[in-house]
Amino acid sequence: MAIYDTEEEQLEQLKKWWEANQTSLIAGVVTAIVLVSGWNLWQNHQLEKRNQASQMFQQLLESAAKDNGESTEKLAERLPIEYPGTAYANYAGLQLAKTKAQKGDLEGAKAILENEIKSTDSDELRHVARLRLIQLMLATAQYEKGLQLIAEVDPAKSEGFSASYDELQGDLYVALDRLDEARSAYQSAIRTGQATPLTQFKLDDVAAPAPATGH
């Protein structure tokens, strides 16, 4: 009987607790459902947005492959406007810079790459944009500016790109006729194990002359 009384008391306490708290509990459940539903809708929206951005970027690549400069440029300009914040917006920026460079608008290409370096959240894309900007600086005789850009790179955060930076640094030093420094840069690129075969040819071209031997 004592057990029965105890169970009755527990049920009565539970009933009173429910009557006192049911409104807040129901509100909490409803809020949780709304939050979960809202999160799922947002996730689906983001996924759809990425898919649409991906499709537009694919159109851009196909246009570029057909050398349709005008169409490529229009798509590359539209994509960041319609799908800002996506990686494809940054990819489009890189393609737009390439298209402008191919048309001879090197200053326009530089401006786009400078913006990509500042705006992208991806370290990898930032390195790609910076390397392309340095290449344009080399092409437009802005050698010291190119060297300055390389000097600003944190070696600890450039893994996978260090050989490219070293090779470009060597190219800039060659353009400045600073051959000793060019040799060091090319050698540094080769030591990474990631240098292109062309780097060795560049190093051979600036190799120090063999010392003269007496007779």
Summary of the structure (lengths in Angstrom):
residues: 215
radius of gyration: 30.5
end to end distance: 122.7
largest distance: 122.7
contacts: 584
relative contact order: 0.05
helix: 80%
strand: 0%
